Amino acid sequence: FRSLKQVARISNKKTRVLGEQSRAAMVQRLTYRRQCRYNTKSNKQRIVKTPGGKLTFQAVKKASKGPKCGDCGKALIGLPRLRPMEYRRLKNREKRVSRAYGGSRCAKCVRTRIVRAFLIEEQKCVKQVLAEKLSAAKEPKTKSKKSKQ
């Protein structure tokens, strides 16, 4: 025989379970609003409550990573973070920055490229001047040798 306390405990447990089931039944079922019926990367949804109090799915677009510098890999400043197809729809002035390599390389990398090109040209000029000095230094010696013979 069960005591009254045990019976009360059992009946409380049953009512708790029944209460949880009734709460679970209150949740609204949601269906996809588009053709794809599977939870894929391209079919992500948000649950939104409408003004009428219903819950509905709202499609979420993929987050884009945005354009990166080709040299250092940092995000480019001044360009929108869009998906590739949306970049196609932009005008050219919206896709790039008004600078050499704008929309492809960041300002720091462009600066290093310009400095590097300048230094390489300077180095070529220095080599040429040194070569001329060496050839000028060799010519008088060769002339003096020829004149002796």
C-alpha positions as CSV (number, residue, x, y, z in Angstrom):
1,F,0.0,0.0,0.0
2,R,1.2,3.5,-0.8
3,S,1.2,6.3,1.6
4,L,-0.7,9.5,0.8
5,K,2.7,11.4,0.3
6,Q,3.8,8.9,-2.3
7,V,0.4,9.2,-4.1
8,A,0.7,13.0,-4.0
9,R,4.2,12.8,-5.5
10,I,3.1,10.6,-8.3
11,S,0.1,12.7,-9.2
12,N,2.3,15.9,-9.1
13,K,4.8,14.3,-11.5
14,K,2.0,13.3,-13.8
15,T,0.5,16.8,-13.8
16,R,4.0,18.3,-14.4
17,V,4.5,16.0,-17.4
18,L,1.0,16.8,-18.7
19,G,1.7,20.5,-18.3
20,E,5.0,20.3,-20.3
21,Q,3.2,18.4,-23.1
22,S,0.5,21.0,-23.3
23,R,3.1,23.7,-23.4
24,A,5.0,21.8,-26.2
25,A,1.8,21.6,-28.2
26,M,1.4,25.4,-28.0
27,V,4.5,25.9,-30.1
28,Q,3.7,26.8,-33.7
29,R,5.0,24.6,-36.5
30,L,6.9,26.4,-39.1
31,T,7.3,25.5,-42.8
32,Y,9.8,26.8,-45.3
33,R,8.4,29.5,-47.5
34,R,10.7,28.7,-50.5
35,Q,11.2,25.6,-52.6
36,C,14.2,24.1,-50.8
37,R,13.0,21.9,-47.9
38,Y,16.3,21.1,-46.3
39,N,18.5,22.9,-43.7
40,T,21.4,23.7,-46.1
41,K,23.9,26.5,-46.0
42,S,22.0,28.5,-48.6
43,N,18.6,27.9,-46.9
44,K,19.1,29.4,-43.5
45,Q,16.0,30.9,-41.8
46,R,15.2,33.3,-38.9
47,I,12.0,32.9,-36.8
48,V,10.1,36.3,-36.8
49,K,6.9,37.2,-35.1
50,T,4.5,39.0,-37.4
51,P,2.3,41.9,-36.2
52,G,-0.6,39.4,-36.2
53,G,1.2,37.3,-33.5
54,K,2.1,34.4,-35.9
55,L,5.6,33.0,-36.1
56,T,7.1,32.8,-39.6
57,F,10.4,32.0,-41.2
58,Q,12.4,34.8,-42.8
59,A,15.1,33.8,-45.2
60,V,18.6,34.9,-44.2
61,K,21.2,35.8,-46.9
62,K,24.7,34.5,-46.6
63,A,27.1,36.8,-44.9
64,S,29.9,37.9,-47.3
65,K,33.5,38.1,-46.4
66,G,34.1,41.2,-48.5
67,P,37.1,42.1,-50.7
68,K,40.6,41.5,-49.5
69,C,44.0,42.9,-50.5
70,G,45.8,40.6,-53.0
71,D,49.2,41.0,-51.3
72,C,48.6,41.1,-47.5
73,G,45.1,39.7,-47.3
74,K,43.6,42.5,-45.2
75,A,40.0,43.8,-45.8
76,L,39.9,46.6,-48.3
77,I,38.5,49.9,-46.9
78,G,35.9,51.8,-48.8
79,L,34.3,48.9,-50.6
80,P,30.9,47.3,-49.7
81,R,30.8,43.7,-48.4
82,L,28.5,42.0,-50.9
83,R,28.1,38.6,-52.4
84,P,29.8,38.1,-55.8
85,M,26.5,38.4,-57.8
86,E,25.7,41.7,-56.1
87,Y,29.1,43.1,-57.1
88,R,28.2,42.5,-60.7
89,R,25.2,44.9,-60.4
90,L,27.4,47.7,-59.0
91,K,28.7,50.5,-61.1
92,N,32.5,50.7,-61.6
93,R,32.9,53.7,-59.3
94,E,31.3,51.7,-56.5
95,K,33.6,48.7,-57.0
96,R,36.9,50.5,-56.7
97,V,38.7,53.3,-54.9
98,S,40.1,56.2,-56.9
99,R,43.8,55.2,-56.6
100,A,46.3,53.1,-58.5
101,Y,45.3,49.4,-57.8
102,G,42.1,50.7,-56.1
103,G,39.8,47.8,-55.3
104,S,42.6,45.3,-55.7
105,R,45.4,46.3,-53.2
106,C,45.3,48.2,-50.0
107,A,47.0,51.6,-49.7
108,K,50.0,50.3,-47.7
109,C,50.8,47.6,-50.3
110,V,50.5,50.2,-53.2
111,R,52.9,52.5,-51.3
112,T,55.5,49.6,-50.9
113,R,55.1,48.7,-54.5
114,I,55.8,52.3,-55.6
115,V,58.8,52.6,-53.3
116,R,60.2,49.3,-54.4
117,A,59.9,50.3,-58.1
118,F,61.5,53.6,-57.4
119,L,64.4,52.0,-55.5
120,I,65.0,49.4,-58.3
121,E,65.2,52.2,-60.9
122,E,67.6,54.1,-58.6
123,Q,69.7,51.0,-58.3
124,K,69.8,50.6,-62.1
125,C,71.0,54.2,-62.4
126,V,73.7,53.7,-59.8
127,K,74.9,50.6,-61.5
128,Q,75.1,52.4,-64.8
129,V,77.1,55.3,-63.3
130,L,79.5,52.9,-61.6
131,A,79.9,51.0,-64.9
132,E,80.7,54.3,-66.7
133,K,83.2,55.3,-64.0
134,L,85.0,51.9,-64.3
135,S,85.1,52.1,-68.1
136,A,86.4,55.7,-67.9
137,A,89.1,54.6,-65.5
138,K,90.1,51.6,-67.7
139,E,90.3,53.7,-71.0
140,P,93.3,55.9,-70.1
141,K,95.3,52.8,-69.0
142,T,94.5,51.0,-72.2
143,K,95.4,54.1,-74.3
144,S,98.7,54.4,-72.5
145,K,99.5,50.8,-73.1
146,K,98.7,51.1,-76.8
147,S,100.8,54.2,-77.2
148,K,103.8,52.4,-75.7
149,Q,103.6,49.7,-78.2
